[in-house]
Amino acid sequence: MTPLAELLIRRIAATGPISVAEFMADCLMHPAHGYYSTRDPLGAAGDFTTAPEISQMFGELIGLALAQTWADQGAPAPVTLAELGPGRGTLMADALRAAAKFPGFADAAQVHLVEASPALRARQRATLPGHAVTWHDHAGTLPEAPLLLIANEFFDALPIRQFQRDPSGWRERQVGLTDGALAFGLSAPAPLAELAPRRADTTPGDIVETCAPARPVMGAIANRIAAHGGAALIVDYGDWRSRGDTLQAVRGHAPEDPLAHPGAADLTAHVDFEALAQAAPGLAHSRLTPQGVFLERLGITARAQALAGALSGDALTAHIAAHRRLTHPAEMGSLFKVLALYPPGLSPPPGLEP
Ligand code: SAH
C-alpha cells in the first residue's frame, strides 16, 4: 500500500468519504506524497509521454503560431509568453528557439511558467538555460500585459468532481471505505443548480464531470487577453461538453484502477472544452480542432521532411514514428484537441478557424 493510501484510509475512517476532487488533489499534489510534487513522471522511463517529449516539432509549431499571432497583433512589447504546467520545459524551449526567427520576438517575450511541482520547476530551470524565467503558483499572478499562453496536458490534471444523474437529482461519486480498503461510493441524491442545464441531455445513471479549479485559471487568462491582447492555445484530450466517467490512472505507461496506487500513478480526466470557453467570458474562441488537423495546417509534414534530411537509421525511423504519433487519427491526432481563445473581432491563431 502506498503511504498516501494509508493516510487517506485513516482520514476517511475518521471523517467520512471524500469527493473524487479531494482524492485527485491529494494524489497529484499532496506536498509529501503527491504524484507531481515528488517526481518527474514524463518520458520513456516515467509513466507517460506527452507531445513535446515525442518530437521537437510540436513545440516549434506552437512557438511559431504564437509568434505569428504576436506579429499579427502589432508586435506588442513586452509580451508575456506563458505556459501552464510546463512539465520538463521541453515545449517552451522548442517554442522559444523557433519563435526567435520572428524579428524582435526574443527581446519582447518574457517567459512565465505556472508550475506547482518543485521537482518539475527544477527540471524546467535546467531545460531553459540563458532565459529569464518567472515561476507562478497560479495563473492569477501573471503580469497585466499582452499574453501568449500555451497549456498542453495541463487541464486534464486538475481535480474533477463526478455526479451521477438520479431520478430526484444528482449523487456525487465519492471515495470511501469497504472492508477497510478504498472504494467508490455515491452520496445521497440532491438537486444541483450548476447541473440544471444538463438535465436536458442526460438520463438517470449518466455521469457528468465538473472542474471547478479550471474556472479561476480561465478567468485570469481571459482578463489579460481581453484587456491587453494576445491569445491562449489549450491542447488536451477531451471534447466539447463532459459525458461519462473519464477518470483514469496510468502507471508505467499502462492504465490501472485509480484507487490502486494513490500518489504513485498519474490521475487525469478528459477536458470539457465547452466549460473552459464558458469560463472565459469576453473572449472569442476557435472551433475545437483535432490536434492532427491543427499540426498539418501549421506545416508539420514539411517540417518533418526537412528534419528527416539530416537523419538516418534508427533516428529516422523514430522521427517518422513521432510524426505519425502526433498526427494520426488512430494515435494522438483525433483524441487530442486544440482550442484557442483570443480577442473578439480578431482572427484566431494560425491553424484554427473562428
Ligand atoms: N505540459 C507538459 C506536462 C504535462 S503534465 C507536457 O506536455 O509535457 C502536467 C503538468 O501540470 C506538470 O508540470 C504538473 O506539475 C503541472 N500541474 C498539475 N497540476 C497543477 C496545478 N494545479 N498548478 C500548477 N501546475 C500543475
Boltz pocket constraint, residues with backbone or C-beta under 6 A from the ligand:
constraints:
  - pocket:
      binder: B
      contacts: [[A, 28], [A, 36], [A, 42], [A, 50], [A, 51], [A, 52], [A, 53], [A, 84], [A, 85], [A, 86], [A, 87], [A, 88], [A, 91], [A, 114], [A, 115], [A, 116], [A, 117], [A, 120], [A, 136], [A, 137], [A, 151], [A, 152], [A, 153], [A, 154], [A, 157], [A, 158]]
      max_distance: 6.0
